[in-house]
Amino acid sequence: MITLNDYLYSGDTVFRIIQKYIEDLRKEAKTSRNEVDMMHCNFLIQILELLEHNEFLTVQSQKIRDFYMYMAKKYPYLAFTFKGRIKSLIRAEEKFNGYIVEYIYDYYMENKKFPPVSDLKNKLSCFRDIIAYRIVISLPKCHLKEGQDRDEQEIKILYEIANELLGFLEERGFSAEPARGVSESSSELLDDKVRPYYRDYISNGESSEYQSLHITFYDNIARCFMEVQLRTKTMDDNAEIGPANHLGYEKKQEHDRARRDMIPEGECVFFDEAYERGMKLQKLELSELDVNMFSAVNNSLINDGCGLYRGRQILPYEHLSRFQNDIRE
């Protein structure tokens, strides 16, 4: 069985690693007639094309920048950042295999049999966040009226921005994707016309304390999906370095995927291979990898300039309020 780990010690660039992985994985999939591995190849091709042909990202980023300029004029008193990234190779590989493990496990536990390949393939076609943008806002204290709560006012502005974002981007060639009931918003601050498109992790609350608004768009020019997340600075800090940080999320995923004993080994090749690939990735020692442009002193001190581990940044914009210093008080 071919795994991504086999290519991470060659000294090649991320681009060449993906190329070789796809080539060998496709060859093996054709020999074994493994339809899921063929989908795996197509998934990796999406990432490869983003690295190889990124002209459309310039156009796409410009349209996001238009909304940034709109916000700078409408909210001169706010401080906010716009960031964009392409999902890292390792994180994308973890997620693809994790979807397989989780779906087969849940289906088997409920039905005592394995899912049809067609159902599994349909599940694997739902990736929408290979490209993602994040808007983070912060309201300086000097703009608060007496008795106003800062968090409440920031959330009010965040929903106001959410109400404007959908129509703004649809006028520029994007189509919003319905959330299909996933974390449907219960907030009165969100307009009814945009409510079906947002996954609201603020009004619904999360056991992990994670808070954010998520919406997915299809770029009709580039013909790809992208996700936009909207947060306050408090929410972003909580997600990045607080109780809801991504490491905690990944630990939960590791626990959820470590269910080997519940699935009969050797009876579902899709589960077996995805489980093994996922377990190998979890055990990576980043400091031992040999990837061109990538270096890690250890698993905490990482300089990833090529999108292998942390993702490749494509949109760094920051608007500083004239009262930026008040944010730190």
Backbone as numpy.savetxt, mean C-alpha at the origin, in Angstrom:
# Nx Ny Nz CAx CAy CAz Cx Cy Cz
11.07 -25.43 -6.26 10.24 -24.23 -6.26 11.11 -22.98 -6.26
10.77 -22.04 -7.10 11.51 -20.79 -7.22 10.99 -19.77 -6.23
11.90 -19.07 -5.55 11.50 -18.03 -4.61 12.30 -16.76 -4.89
11.77 -15.62 -4.47 12.48 -14.36 -4.64 13.83 -14.38 -3.92
13.87 -15.06 -2.77 15.12 -15.11 -1.99 16.30 -15.59 -2.82
16.05 -16.45 -3.80 17.13 -17.01 -4.60 17.88 -15.96 -5.42
17.30 -14.77 -5.57 17.87 -13.76 -6.46 18.41 -12.53 -5.73
18.32 -12.55 -4.41 18.67 -11.37 -3.63 20.13 -11.33 -3.19
20.94 -12.21 -3.71 22.35 -12.28 -3.31 23.27 -12.22 -4.52
22.72 -11.76 -5.66 23.46 -11.80 -6.93 24.23 -10.54 -7.22
23.96 -9.45 -6.49 24.61 -8.19 -6.79 23.94 -7.43 -7.92
22.84 -7.97 -8.47 22.11 -7.31 -9.55 21.29 -6.14 -9.03
20.80 -5.32 -9.96 19.85 -4.27 -9.60 18.50 -4.90 -9.33
17.61 -4.14 -8.69 16.25 -4.62 -8.45 15.57 -4.94 -9.78
15.81 -4.10 -10.79 15.23 -4.30 -12.10 15.62 -5.66 -12.68
16.92 -5.98 -12.63 17.40 -7.26 -13.18 16.90 -8.43 -12.34
16.80 -8.26 -11.03 16.30 -9.32 -10.15 14.86 -9.68 -10.53
14.03 -8.66 -10.72 12.63 -8.92 -11.09 12.58 -9.60 -12.45
13.37 -9.14 -13.40 13.39 -9.75 -14.74 13.71 -11.25 -14.66
14.75 -11.58 -13.93 15.16 -12.98 -13.84 14.14 -13.82 -13.09
13.59 -13.25 -12.05 12.57 -13.96 -11.26 11.35 -14.27 -12.13
10.90 -13.28 -12.89 9.74 -13.49 -13.78 10.06 -14.56 -14.83
11.21 -14.45 -15.44 11.59 -15.39 -16.50 11.61 -16.83 -15.99
12.22 -17.06 -14.86 12.31 -18.42 -14.33 10.97 -18.91 -13.79
10.22 -18.00 -13.16 8.93 -18.37 -12.60 7.95 -18.73 -13.72
7.98 -17.97 -14.82 7.10 -18.26 -15.95 7.45 -19.60 -16.59
8.75 -19.86 -16.72 9.18 -21.12 -17.32 8.70 -22.31 -16.49
8.84 -22.20 -15.17 8.40 -23.27 -14.28 6.88 -23.40 -14.30
6.17 -22.26 -14.35 4.71 -22.28 -14.36 4.16 -22.96 -15.62
4.82 -22.72 -16.75 4.38 -23.36 -18.00 4.59 -24.87 -17.94
5.71 -25.27 -17.36 6.00 -26.71 -17.26 5.00 -27.41 -16.35
4.68 -26.78 -15.21 3.77 -27.39 -14.23 2.31 -27.00 -14.45
2.08 -26.09 -15.41 0.72 -25.58 -15.69 0.09 -24.96 -14.44
0.90 -24.19 -13.77 0.48 -23.54 -12.54 -0.10 -22.16 -12.87
-1.43 -22.06 -12.86 -2.10 -20.81 -13.24 -1.84 -19.68 -12.25
-1.67 -20.02 -10.99 -1.42 -18.99 -9.98 -0.03 -18.38 -10.15
0.95 -19.20 -10.48 2.29 -18.67 -10.74 2.30 -17.79 -11.98
1.45 -18.08 -12.96 1.34 -17.21 -14.13 0.78 -15.85 -13.72
-0.20 -15.86 -12.81 -0.70 -14.59 -12.28 0.37 -13.86 -11.48
1.18 -14.64 -10.77 2.30 -14.09 -10.00 3.24 -13.33 -10.95
3.53 -13.93 -12.09 4.39 -13.28 -13.09 3.78 -11.96 -13.55
2.48 -11.98 -13.84 1.81 -10.77 -14.30 1.85 -9.67 -13.24
1.72 -10.08 -11.97 1.80 -9.13 -10.87 3.19 -8.48 -10.81
4.23 -9.29 -10.97 5.60 -8.77 -10.94 5.88 -7.88 -12.14
5.25 -8.19 -13.28 5.42 -7.36 -14.48 4.91 -5.94 -14.24
3.84 -5.81 -13.47 3.32 -4.48 -13.15 4.38 -3.64 -12.44
5.07 -4.27 -11.48 6.11 -3.56 -10.74 7.27 -3.23 -11.66
7.64 -4.20 -12.51 8.75 -4.00 -13.45 8.46 -2.83 -14.39
7.24 -2.76 -14.89 6.89 -1.69 -15.83 6.93 -0.32 -15.16
6.59 -0.27 -13.88 6.67 1.01 -13.16 8.12 1.47 -13.04
9.04 0.52 -12.89 10.46 0.86 -12.79 11.06 1.20 -14.16
10.56 0.52 -15.19 11.15 0.65 -16.52 10.56 1.81 -17.31
9.25 1.98 -17.26 8.56 3.00 -18.05 7.81 3.92 -17.09
8.51 4.87 -16.51 7.88 5.70 -15.48 7.51 7.09 -15.98
7.45 7.28 -17.33 7.07 8.59 -17.83 5.67 8.97 -17.34
4.76 7.99 -17.31 3.39 8.29 -16.91 3.32 8.76 -15.45
4.32 8.35 -14.62 4.32 8.79 -13.23 4.51 10.30 -13.14
5.27 10.86 -14.09 5.46 12.30 -14.11 4.13 13.00 -14.37
3.38 12.46 -15.34 2.07 13.03 -15.66 1.11 12.85 -14.49
1.11 11.64 -13.93 0.22 11.35 -12.81 0.55 12.23 -11.61
1.83 12.36 -11.31 2.26 13.16 -10.17 1.89 14.63 -10.35
1.92 15.09 -11.61 1.56 16.48 -11.87 0.09 16.73 -11.52
-0.75 15.75 -11.82 -2.18 15.89 -11.50 -2.41 15.88 -9.99
-1.63 15.07 -9.28 -1.70 15.09 -7.82 -1.20 16.43 -7.31
-0.17 16.94 -7.97 0.39 18.24 -7.58 -0.64 19.35 -7.79
-1.50 19.20 -8.79 -2.56 20.20 -8.99 -3.46 20.29 -7.76
-3.73 19.15 -7.14 -4.56 19.16 -5.94 -3.78 19.77 -4.77
-2.49 19.52 -4.76 -1.61 20.14 -3.75 -1.70 21.67 -3.87
-1.65 22.19 -5.10 -1.72 23.63 -5.30 -3.10 24.17 -4.91
-4.13 23.39 -5.20 -5.48 23.77 -4.80 -5.58 23.90 -3.27
-5.00 22.92 -2.56 -5.03 22.96 -1.11 -4.21 24.13 -0.55
-3.08 24.42 -1.19 -2.22 25.51 -0.72 -2.96 26.85 -0.78
-3.84 27.00 -1.78 -4.61 28.24 -1.91 -5.80 28.25 -0.96
-6.48 27.11 -0.85 -7.69 27.06 -0.04 -7.38 27.00 1.46
-6.26 26.37 1.82 -5.91 26.19 3.23 -4.51 26.76 3.51
-4.32 28.06 3.35 -2.98 28.63 3.57 -2.51 28.50 5.01
-3.45 28.32 5.92 -3.11 28.21 7.34 -2.70 26.79 7.75
-2.90 25.81 6.86 -2.54 24.43 7.17 -1.08 24.15 6.82
-0.50 23.22 7.51 0.75 22.59 7.06 0.37 21.20 6.59
0.91 20.78 5.44 0.56 19.45 4.95 1.65 18.92 4.02
1.69 17.62 3.88 2.65 16.97 2.99 1.91 16.06 2.02
2.45 15.95 0.82 2.00 14.98 -0.17 3.18 14.05 -0.44
2.97 12.77 -0.29 4.03 11.81 -0.58 3.47 10.73 -1.50
4.32 10.21 -2.37 3.92 9.11 -3.24 5.00 8.06 -3.26
4.60 6.80 -3.40 5.60 5.74 -3.45 5.09 4.56 -4.28
6.05 3.85 -4.85 5.77 2.55 -5.48 6.09 1.48 -4.44
5.17 0.55 -4.25 5.37 -0.49 -3.24 6.67 -1.23 -3.49
7.41 -1.49 -2.42 8.70 -2.16 -2.55 8.53 -3.59 -3.02
9.58 -4.12 -3.62 9.54 -5.48 -4.16 9.27 -6.51 -3.07
10.00 -6.42 -1.96 9.84 -7.40 -0.89 8.45 -7.32 -0.29
7.97 -6.10 -0.04 6.63 -5.94 0.53 5.56 -6.45 -0.43
5.72 -6.20 -1.73 4.75 -6.67 -2.72 4.72 -8.20 -2.77
5.90 -8.80 -2.72 5.98 -10.26 -2.75 5.35 -10.87 -1.51
5.59 -10.26 -0.36 4.97 -10.72 0.88 3.45 -10.66 0.78
2.96 -9.57 0.24 1.52 -9.37 0.18 0.86 -10.35 -0.78
1.47 -10.58 -1.93 0.89 -11.50 -2.91 0.77 -12.90 -2.32
1.84 -13.39 -1.73 1.81 -14.72 -1.14 0.92 -14.78 0.09
0.87 -13.67 0.84 0.00 -13.61 2.01 -1.46 -13.72 1.63
-1.86 -13.09 0.52 -3.24 -13.18 0.06 -3.61 -14.63 -0.24
-2.70 -15.35 -0.87 -2.97 -16.75 -1.21 -3.17 -17.57 0.06
-2.25 -17.43 1.02 -2.33 -18.19 2.26 -3.61 -17.87 3.03
-3.91 -16.60 3.16 -5.08 -16.21 3.94 -6.38 -16.66 3.29
-6.48 -16.52 1.96 -7.72 -16.88 1.28 -7.96 -18.39 1.33
-6.93 -19.16 1.04 -7.09 -20.62 1.05 -7.40 -21.12 2.45
-6.71 -20.56 3.44 -6.94 -20.97 4.83 -8.39 -20.70 5.24
-8.85 -19.47 5.00 -10.22 -19.11 5.40 -11.25 -19.96 4.67
-11.02 -20.19 3.39 -11.96 -20.98 2.59 -12.00 -22.43 3.09
-10.83 -22.97 3.37 -10.74 -24.36 3.81 -11.39 -24.54 5.19
-11.15 -23.60 6.10 -11.73 -23.71 7.44 -13.25 -23.62 7.40
-13.79 -22.88 6.45 -15.24 -22.72 6.35 -15.89 -23.87 5.58
-15.22 -24.35 4.52 -15.85 -25.31 3.61 -15.25 -26.71 3.67
-14.14 -26.87 4.40 -13.45 -28.16 4.51 -13.01 -28.70 3.15
-12.76 -27.80 2.24 -12.20 -28.15 0.94 -11.48 -26.92 0.41
-10.69 -27.11 -0.64 -9.92 -25.99 -1.18 -10.72 -25.23 -2.23
-10.45 -23.94 -2.37 -11.23 -23.12 -3.31 -10.90 -23.46 -4.77
-11.85 -23.24 -5.67 -11.57 -23.39 -7.09 -10.47 -22.41 -7.51
-9.68 -22.82 -8.48 -8.59 -21.95 -8.95 -9.14 -20.62 -9.45
-10.32 -20.66 -10.09 -10.91 -19.43 -10.61 -11.20 -18.43 -9.49
-11.66 -18.91 -8.34 -11.93 -18.03 -7.21 -10.64 -17.42 -6.66
-9.60 -18.25 -6.59 -8.32 -17.77 -6.10 -7.73 -16.72 -7.04
-7.83 -16.96 -8.33 -7.32 -16.00 -9.31 -8.08 -14.68 -9.22
-9.36 -14.76 -8.98 -10.16 -13.54 -8.83 -9.72 -12.74 -7.61
-9.41 -13.46 -6.52 -8.92 -12.81 -5.31 -7.60 -12.09 -5.57
-6.75 -12.69 -6.39 -5.43 -12.15 -6.64 -5.43 -11.00 -7.65
-6.59 -10.70 -8.20 -6.68 -9.59 -9.15 -7.05 -8.28 -8.46
-7.07 -8.29 -7.12 -7.61 -7.14 -6.39 -6.53 -6.17 -5.90
-5.29 -6.31 -6.34 -4.24 -5.40 -5.89 -4.47 -4.00 -6.47
-4.53 -3.02 -5.60 -4.84 -1.67 -6.03 -3.86 -0.63 -5.49
-2.87 -1.06 -4.71 -2.02 -0.06 -4.04 -0.54 -0.20 -4.37
-0.22 -0.70 -5.57 1.19 -0.74 -5.96 1.73 0.69 -6.03
0.88 1.61 -6.53 1.19 3.04 -6.45 0.29 3.64 -5.39
0.85 4.39 -4.46 0.03 5.00 -3.41 0.53 6.40 -3.09
-0.42 7.29 -2.80 -0.13 8.66 -2.40 -0.72 8.89 -1.01
-0.08 9.76 -0.26 -0.57 10.06 1.10 -0.58 11.57 1.32
-1.70 12.05 1.84 -1.84 13.46 2.21 -1.95 13.51 3.73
-1.04 14.27 4.35 -1.02 14.39 5.81 -1.14 15.87 6.17
-2.10 16.20 7.03 -2.33 17.61 7.38 -2.08 17.86 8.86
-1.79 19.14 9.17 -1.64 19.55 10.57 -2.11 20.99 10.69
-2.89 21.27 11.72 -3.45 22.61 11.94 -2.71 23.30 13.08
-2.04 24.43 12.80 -1.36 25.16 13.88 -2.34 25.62 14.96
-1.90 25.60 16.18 -2.78 25.94 17.31 -3.31 27.36 17.26
-2.55 28.27 16.64 -2.96 29.67 16.63 -4.24 29.89 15.83
-4.65 28.93 15.03 -5.87 29.07 14.26 -7.08 28.47 14.96
-6.88 27.96 16.14 -8.01 27.42 16.90 -8.70 28.52 17.68
-10.03 28.50 17.64 -10.80 29.43 18.46 -10.89 28.88 19.88
-11.18 29.74 20.81 -11.25 29.33 22.20 -12.26 28.20 22.37
-11.82 27.13 23.01 -12.69 25.99 23.26 -12.68 24.94 22.18
-12.06 25.22 21.04 -12.01 24.23 19.96 -10.96 23.16 20.25
-11.29 21.93 19.89 -10.37 20.81 20.04 -9.59 20.65 18.73
-8.29 20.58 18.84 -7.46 20.53 17.64 -7.72 19.27 16.81
-7.80 18.13 17.45 -8.04 16.88 16.71 -9.37 16.93 15.97
-10.39 17.46 16.63 -11.71 17.54 16.00 -11.68 18.44 14.78
-11.00 19.56 14.88 -10.93 20.49 13.75 -10.13 19.91 12.60
-9.05 19.19 12.90 -8.25 18.57 11.84 -9.06 17.49 11.12
-9.82 16.71 11.88 -10.64 15.67 11.27 -11.73 16.29 10.38
-12.29 17.39 10.85 -13.30 18.09 10.05 -12.72 18.55 8.71
-11.51 19.10 8.75 -10.85 19.55 7.52 -10.49 18.35 6.64
-10.07 17.26 7.27 -9.69 16.07 6.51 -10.87 15.54 5.69
-12.04 15.47 6.31 -13.23 15.01 5.58 -13.62 16.02 4.49
-13.41 17.29 4.76 -13.70 18.32 3.76 -12.81 18.11 2.53
-11.55 17.80 2.78 -10.61 17.53 1.69 -11.04 16.26 0.94
-11.47 15.25 1.69 -11.92 14.00 1.07 -13.11 14.25 0.15
-14.01 15.12 0.56 -15.17 15.43 -0.26 -14.79 16.09 -1.58
-13.70 16.87 -1.58 -13.26 17.58 -2.78 -12.39 16.72 -3.68
-11.61 15.80 -3.09 -10.59 15.06 -3.83 -11.18 14.24 -4.97
-12.28 13.53 -4.72 -12.82 12.62 -5.72 -13.18 13.34 -7.01
-13.99 14.40 -6.91 -14.39 15.13 -8.11 -13.22 15.80 -8.80
-12.27 16.31 -8.01 -11.10 16.99 -8.56 -10.30 16.05 -9.46
-10.04 14.83 -8.98 -9.23 13.90 -9.77 -10.03 13.28 -10.92
-11.32 13.09 -10.74 -12.12 12.54 -11.84 -12.17 13.51 -13.02
-12.10 14.80 -12.75 -12.04 15.78 -13.83 -10.72 15.72 -14.58
-9.73 15.05 -14.02 -8.39 14.99 -14.60 -8.03 13.58 -15.07
-9.02 12.76 -15.35 -8.75 11.48 -16.00 -8.70 10.27 -15.10
-9.10 10.42 -13.83 -9.12 9.29 -12.91 -10.57 8.85 -12.67
-10.76 7.58 -12.39 -12.08 7.06 -12.03 -11.99 6.44 -10.64
-12.85 6.89 -9.74 -12.84 6.34 -8.38 -13.44 4.95 -8.38
-12.82 4.04 -7.64 -13.29 2.66 -7.52 -14.18 2.52 -6.29
-15.36 1.94 -6.43 -16.22 1.73 -5.25 -15.54 0.86 -4.21
-15.75 1.18 -2.94 -15.14 0.40 -1.85 -15.89 -0.89 -1.60
-17.06 -1.03 -2.21 -17.87 -2.25 -2.11 -18.14 -2.65 -0.66
-18.44 -1.66 0.15 -18.85 -1.92 1.52 -17.73 -2.16 2.51
-16.48 -2.16 2.04 -15.35 -2.38 2.94 -15.14 -1.13 3.80
-15.27 -1.27 5.12 -15.11 -0.15 6.06 -15.91 1.07 5.60
-17.16 0.85 5.27 -18.02 1.95 4.81 -18.13 3.02 5.89
-18.05 4.27 5.48 -18.01 5.37 6.44 -19.35 5.60 7.11
-19.30 5.89 8.40 -20.50 6.26 9.16 -20.44 7.73 9.57
-19.46 8.47 9.05 -19.28 9.86 9.44 -20.25 10.77 8.70
-20.87 11.68 9.44 -21.75 12.67 8.84 -20.95 13.73 8.09
-19.66 13.76 8.29 -18.81 14.75 7.62 -18.51 14.38 6.17
-18.74 13.12 5.81 -18.47 12.67 4.45 -19.75 12.78 3.63
-19.66 13.44 2.48 -20.83 13.60 1.61 -21.33 12.26 1.10
-22.63 12.13 0.96 -23.24 10.88 0.50 -22.74 10.49 -0.88
-22.47 11.46 -1.74 -22.06 11.14 -3.11 -20.66 10.52 -3.19
-19.83 10.76 -2.18 -18.48 10.18 -2.19 -18.34 9.02 -1.22
-19.31 8.86 -0.33 -19.24 7.83 0.71 -18.97 6.42 0.16
-19.60 6.01 -0.93 -19.38 4.63 -1.42 -17.96 4.34 -1.87
-17.12 5.38 -2.01 -15.79 5.18 -2.56 -14.69 5.15 -1.50
-15.01 5.57 -0.29 -13.99 5.65 0.75 -14.05 4.45 1.70
-12.86 3.97 2.08 -12.73 3.03 3.18 -12.32 3.87 4.40
-13.22 3.96 5.34 -13.07 4.89 6.45 -12.60 4.16 7.71
-11.33 4.34 8.05 -10.76 3.74 9.25 -10.68 4.76 10.38
-11.48 5.84 10.26 -11.55 6.86 11.31 -12.87 6.72 12.06
-13.97 6.86 11.33 -15.29 6.82 11.98 -15.62 5.42 12.49
-15.11 4.40 11.83 -15.43 3.02 12.22 -14.55 2.53 13.36
-13.36 3.08 13.47 -12.44 2.65 14.53 -11.79 1.33 14.18
-10.56 1.16 14.60 -9.80 -0.07 14.35 -9.21 -0.56 15.67
-9.23 -1.86 15.85 -8.64 -2.43 17.07 -7.15 -2.12 17.17
-6.51 -1.91 16.02 -5.08 -1.60 16.00 -4.81 -0.12 16.25
-5.87 0.67 16.40 -5.78 2.12 16.59 -5.38 2.84 15.31
-5.34 2.12 14.20 -5.01 2.73 12.91 -6.16 3.61 12.45
-5.85 4.83 11.99 -6.86 5.74 11.47 -6.39 6.35 10.16
-7.27 6.34 9.18 -6.95 6.90 7.87 -8.17 6.80 6.98
-8.23 7.64 5.95 -9.22 7.49 4.89 -8.49 6.97 3.66
-9.04 5.92 3.03 -8.43 5.35 1.83 -9.41 5.42 0.67
-8.90 5.76 -0.49 -9.71 5.72 -1.71 -8.83 5.25 -2.85
-9.40 4.46 -3.75 -8.66 3.91 -4.90 -9.18 4.53 -6.19
-8.24 4.92 -7.05 -8.58 5.47 -8.36 -7.96 4.60 -9.46
-8.63 4.60 -10.60 -8.05 4.00 -11.80 -7.61 5.14 -12.70
-6.33 5.15 -13.07 -5.78 6.16 -13.96 -6.08 5.73 -15.39
-7.03 6.38 -16.03 -7.47 5.98 -17.36 -6.44 6.23 -18.45
-5.46 7.09 -18.17 -4.40 7.35 -19.15 -3.29 6.31 -19.01
-2.82 6.11 -17.77 -1.75 5.14 -17.53 -2.28 3.71 -17.45
-3.61 3.58 -17.30 -4.28 2.27 -17.19 -3.71 1.46 -16.02
-3.74 2.07 -14.85 -3.31 1.39 -13.64 -4.07 1.97 -12.45
-4.06 1.24 -11.35 -4.72 1.70 -10.13 -3.73 2.45 -9.25
-4.28 3.31 -8.42 -3.48 3.96 -7.40 -4.36 4.20 -6.18
-3.75 4.22 -5.02 -4.48 4.46 -3.77 -4.06 5.81 -3.20
-5.03 6.53 -2.62 -4.74 7.78 -1.91 -5.19 7.62 -0.47
-4.30 7.97 0.46 -4.60 7.93 1.89 -4.60 9.35 2.43
-5.55 9.65 3.30 -5.64 10.96 3.93 -5.58 10.80 5.43
-4.67 11.56 6.08 -4.48 11.45 7.53 -4.17 12.81 8.13
-4.41 12.94 9.41 -3.85 14.05 10.18 -2.44 13.63 10.61
-1.66 14.60 11.07 -0.30 14.26 11.52 -0.34 13.29 12.70
-1.30 13.48 13.59 -1.43 12.57 14.73 -1.69 11.14 14.25
-2.58 11.00 13.28 -2.88 9.67 12.72 -1.65 9.08 12.04
-0.91 9.94 11.32 0.26 9.45 10.60 1.35 9.03 11.57
1.56 9.81 12.63 2.55 9.43 13.64 2.17 8.11 14.29
0.89 7.95 14.56 0.41 6.73 15.19 0.64 5.52 14.28
0.45 5.74 12.97 0.61 4.64 12.01 2.08 4.33 11.73
2.93 5.35 11.79 4.33 5.15 11.43 5.21 4.77 12.61
4.99 5.41 13.77 5.87 5.16 14.91 5.11 4.84 16.19
3.77 4.81 16.11 2.96 4.56 17.29 2.41 3.15 17.35
1.34 2.94 18.11 0.78 1.60 18.31 0.30 0.93 17.04
-0.06 1.72 16.00 -0.58 1.14 14.76 0.47 1.05 13.67
1.76 1.16 14.05 2.81 1.21 13.04 2.86 -0.06 12.21
3.47 0.06 11.04 3.44 -1.01 10.05 4.14 -2.27 10.53
5.14 -2.10 11.40 5.80 -3.29 11.92 4.82 -4.14 12.72
3.96 -3.45 13.50 2.94 -4.18 14.24 1.96 -4.86 13.32
1.60 -4.17 12.23 0.70 -4.75 11.24 1.33 -5.99 10.60
2.62 -5.88 10.27 3.30 -7.02 9.67 3.41 -8.19 10.65
3.64 -7.88 11.93 3.70 -8.95 12.93 2.37 -9.70 13.00
1.26 -8.94 12.91 -0.05 -9.58 12.92 -0.21 -10.47 11.69
0.26 -9.96 10.54 0.17 -10.76 9.32 1.01 -12.03 9.45
2.19 -11.90 10.03 3.04 -13.07 10.22 2.30 -14.12 11.05
1.65 -13.66 12.12 0.91 -14.58 12.98 -0.25 -15.22 12.22
-0.97 -14.39 11.43 -2.12 -14.90 10.68 -1.71 -15.93 9.63
-0.52 -15.74 9.07 -0.09 -16.63 7.99 0.57 -17.91 8.50
0.96 -17.90 9.77 1.65 -19.07 10.32 0.64 -20.13 10.74
-0.08 -20.68 9.76 -1.17 -21.61 10.05 -0.96 -22.94 9.32
0.29 -23.29 9.19 0.64 -24.48 8.43 -0.05 -25.73 8.96
-0.16 -25.87 10.27 -0.68 -27.10 10.86 -2.15 -27.34 10.55
-2.89 -26.29 10.18 -4.31 -26.42 9.93 -4.64 -26.88 8.52
-3.67 -26.79 7.61 -3.89 -27.17 6.21 -3.06 -28.41 5.91
-3.69 -29.49 5.42 -2.95 -30.72 5.12 -1.83 -30.45 4.11
-0.62 -30.75 4.49 0.52 -30.49 3.61 0.49 -31.42 2.41
0.80 -30.89 1.24 0.87 -31.68 0.02 -0.44 -31.79 -0.74
-1.52 -31.22 -0.20 -2.82 -31.35 -0.86 -3.20 -30.11 -1.66
-2.53 -29.00 -1.44 -2.80 -27.78 -2.20 -1.47 -27.11 -2.50
-1.00 -27.27 -3.72 0.31 -26.75 -4.10 0.35 -25.23 -4.00
-0.78 -24.57 -4.26 -0.80 -23.10 -4.20 -0.55 -22.61 -2.77
-1.18 -23.27 -1.81 -0.97 -22.90 -0.41 0.46 -23.23 0.01
0.92 -24.41 -0.32 2.25 -24.86 0.11 3.34 -23.91 -0.38
3.27 -23.54 -1.66 4.32 -22.70 -2.23 4.24 -21.28 -1.69
3.03 -20.74 -1.59 2.88 -19.37 -1.08 3.33 -19.30 0.38
2.99 -20.32 1.16 3.38 -20.34 2.56 4.90 -20.37 2.69
5.55 -21.22 1.90 7.00 -21.33 1.98 7.68 -20.04 1.54
7.19 -19.43 0.46 7.78 -18.17 0.01 7.62 -17.09 1.07
6.45 -17.04 1.69 6.22 -16.04 2.73 7.12 -16.24 3.93
7.27 -17.48 4.36 8.11 -17.76 5.53 9.57 -17.41 5.26
10.03 -17.68 4.03 11.42 -17.35 3.68 11.65 -15.84 3.73
10.68 -15.07 3.24 10.82 -13.62 3.24 10.85 -13.05 4.65
10.07 -13.66 5.54 10.05 -13.18 6.92 11.38 -13.40 7.63
12.15 -14.35 7.15 13.42 -14.68 7.80 14.62 -13.99 7.14
14.35 -13.09 6.18 15.45 -12.40 5.51 16.28 -11.58 6.49
17.58 -11.68 6.36 18.49 -10.79 7.06 18.95 -9.75 6.06
18.38 -8.57 6.14 18.63 -7.55 5.12 20.10 -7.18 5.02
20.80 -7.23 6.14 22.21 -6.85 6.13 23.08 -7.83 5.34
22.54 -8.99 5.03 23.31 -10.00 4.29 23.00 -10.00 2.80
21.99 -9.22 2.37 21.62 -9.21 0.96 22.66 -8.49 0.13
22.73 -8.88 -1.15 23.65 -8.24 -2.09 22.85 -7.77 -3.30
22.33 -6.56 -3.21 21.55 -5.96 -4.29 22.18 -4.62 -4.63
22.42 -4.38 -5.90 23.06 -3.14 -6.31 22.26 -1.92 -5.83
22.93 -0.96 -5.19 22.36 0.26 -4.62 21.73 0.05 -3.26
21.60 -1.20 -2.82 20.93 -1.47 -1.56 21.95 -1.88 -0.51
21.89 -1.23 0.65 22.79 -1.61 1.73 22.06 -1.51 3.05
22.42 -2.38 3.97 21.82 -2.36 5.30 22.88 -2.69 6.33
23.10 -1.76 7.26 24.04 -2.03 8.35 23.49 -3.17 9.18
22.18 -3.11 9.43 21.48 -4.20 10.10 20.01 -4.09 9.69
19.14 -4.84 10.33 17.74 -4.82 9.93 16.99 -3.57 10.38
17.66 -2.69 11.13 17.05 -1.45 11.56 17.63 -0.24 10.83
18.92 -0.29 10.54 19.60 0.82 9.86 19.73 0.49 8.38
18.79 1.03 7.59 18.68 0.62 6.19 18.72 1.83 5.28
19.56 1.78 4.25 19.59 2.80 3.22 19.12 2.15 1.92
17.82 2.28 1.65 17.24 1.60 0.50 16.91 2.62 -0.57
17.81 2.80 -1.51 17.60 3.78 -2.56 17.00 3.21 -3.82
16.60 1.96 -3.80 16.17 1.32 -5.05 14.81 0.66 -4.98
14.09 0.84 -3.89 12.74 0.30 -3.85 12.65 -1.18 -3.55
13.69 -1.74 -2.96 13.65 -3.16 -2.63 12.86 -3.41 -1.35
13.07 -2.56 -0.36 12.50 -2.83 0.96 11.44 -1.81 1.38
11.76 -0.54 1.27 10.86 0.50 1.76 10.01 1.14 0.67
10.22 0.79 -0.56 9.47 1.42 -1.64 10.21 2.61 -2.20
9.89 2.96 -3.43 10.57 4.08 -4.10 9.70 5.32 -4.06
10.24 6.39 -3.50 9.45 7.63 -3.37 9.38 8.34 -4.71
8.19 8.81 -5.08 8.00 9.47 -6.36 7.39 10.86 -6.24
6.93 11.24 -5.04 6.27 12.52 -4.90 6.48 13.13 -3.51
7.52 13.93 -3.35 7.69 14.62 -2.06 7.33 16.11 -2.18
6.17 16.49 -1.69 5.76 17.89 -1.64 5.40 18.25 -0.21
5.78 19.46 0.20 5.47 19.87 1.57 5.07 21.35 1.58
3.91 21.61 2.14 3.44 22.99 2.28 3.56 23.38 3.75
4.35 24.41 4.00 4.55 24.86 5.38 3.68 26.08 5.65
2.84 25.97 6.65 2.04 27.11 7.07 2.94 28.24 7.54
2.45 29.46 7.40 3.22 30.60 7.93 3.38 30.50 9.44
2.56 29.63 10.03 2.61 29.45 11.48 3.17 28.07 11.82
4.09 27.61 10.99 4.63 26.25 11.13 5.17 26.01 12.53
5.81 27.01 13.12 6.42 26.80 14.44 5.41 26.44 15.51
4.16 26.88 15.31 3.14 26.59 16.31 2.80 25.12 16.38
3.12 24.37 15.34 2.79 22.95 15.30 3.53 22.20 16.38
4.68 22.69 16.73 5.53 21.96 17.69 5.15 22.25 19.14
4.27 23.19 19.36 3.95 23.56 20.74 3.04 22.54 21.39
